[in-house]
Every structure is written in structure tokens, then in C-alpha cells.
Amino acid sequence: MTRFAIPALAAATAIAAAPLWAQDTAIDPGNLILADDLDGAEIYSDFESGNWAEEPSVSTIGDDWKPIGHIEDVVLDMNGDMYGIVADIGGFLGIGDRHVLFEMNNVMILPKAEGSDDYQLAVRATQEELEAMPEVEKGWLD
């Protein structure tokens, strides 16, 4: 009888403690964004050079910011961390557009409105930097 009591007691303790472990590793969904919510989001630039480490206080797209394209894809590294975004920039109605990669240190994700699940992105790049960016295609990632 005691032979079964110890494993049963260990199992009961583990089941009772499970909610405590779950609380220690709780994830705040308010800080998470689904990749699907970024798909097709507009990308804006103030046409100034730099990255967001230099000016991290931007919370909205300014009236003087210009739309430069939209998100084509989200790129993750092998650890599952977001590495960057592939953006479809330039062109008109799909003619003359290019796909370029923005690393996340050059991208800021901003909600379109307070509490919105719709997002827009801001990048720091001059017109010349945008034009000089190397083009990437799906085969580049394969």
C-alpha cells in the first residue's frame, strides 16, 4: 500500500502546485503582437538617417512622415526572435516595387490608435538610403 502512496502523493502535489508554476511564467498578452496583425501594415519614414536607439521616444507617426511601403513578411531568427521585416517599398500598383530587409533596430512598431490591434511601422532612413538598400527575394531566405 505504501508503495503506491508515495507516487500518488507526489502526483497530487505536482497537480496542486501547477497553478503556482503557471503564475510565475504568466505572459502579458498586452505586450504581444501577432504576426498576422503586422501583415500588410504601412511603413513610414521621416527620411532622416539613424536608428531608434538614438530617439526611442517616438509614439506616433508624425504628420510630416511619408508612407514608403508595407510589410511583406516578418523574419525570425533560429531562436524565434524577430530579426526584421521584409518591406515592399517604392513602385506603383506593384510595378517597380522592391523587397528590402529592415533589421528590428531600425524599425519601431506603433499602434494606429490607442488600444488598436492595427499597427504601422516607422523606420529611420533617408531617400538615398532606401534606394541603396539591397533587394531581397523569397529565395534569399531559402
URTA-V877098 format. One record per backbone hydrogen bond with DSSP energy under -1.0 kcal/mol. CO is the residue of the C=O (numbers start at 1). NH is the residue of the N-H. E is the energy in kcal/mol with one decimal. If there is no record, write none. Layout:
CO:NH:E + CO:NH:E
//
This chain:
1:4:-1.2 + 1:5:-1.3 + 2:6:-1.5 + 4:8:-1.9 + 5:9:-2.7 + 6:10:-2.4 + 7:11:-2.4 + 8:12:-2.4 + 9:13:-2.3 + 10:14:-2.2 + 11:15:-2.3 + 12:16:-2.4 + 13:17:-2.1 + 14:18:-1.0 + 17:21:-1.7 + 18:22:-2.3 + 19:23:-1.6 + 20:24:-1.4 + 21:25:-1.2 + 23:26:-1.0 + 28:31:-2.0 + 29:32:-1.4 + 34:37:-1.1 + 35:38:-1.1 + 35:39:-1.1 + 38:41:-2.6 + 41:71:-2.0 + 42:121:-2.6 + 43:68:-3.2 + 43:69:-1.1 + 44:123:-2.4 + 45:66:-2.6 + 51:54:-1.2 + 62:65:-1.6 + 66:45:-2.2 + 68:90:-1.5 + 69:43:-2.7 + 70:88:-3.1 + 71:40:-1.1 + 73:86:-2.6 + 75:83:-2.6 + 75:84:-1.8 + 77:80:-2.1 + 81:77:-2.7 + 83:104:-2.3 + 84:75:-2.9 + 85:102:-2.7 + 86:72:-3.3 + 86:73:-1.8 + 87:100:-2.3 + 88:70:-1.7 + 89:98:-2.5 + 92:95:-1.6 + 95:92:-2.1 + 98:89:-2.8 + 99:136:-3.3 + 100:87:-3.2 + 102:85:-2.3 + 103:106:-2.3 + 104:107:-1.5 + 105:52:-1.5 + 108:122:-2.5 + 110:120:-2.9 + 113:116:-2.4 + 118:112:-2.7 + 120:110:-3.0 + 121:44:-2.8 + 122:108:-2.3 + 126:130:-2.4 + 127:131:-2.3 + 128:132:-1.7 + 137:140:-1.9 + 138:141:-1.3
//
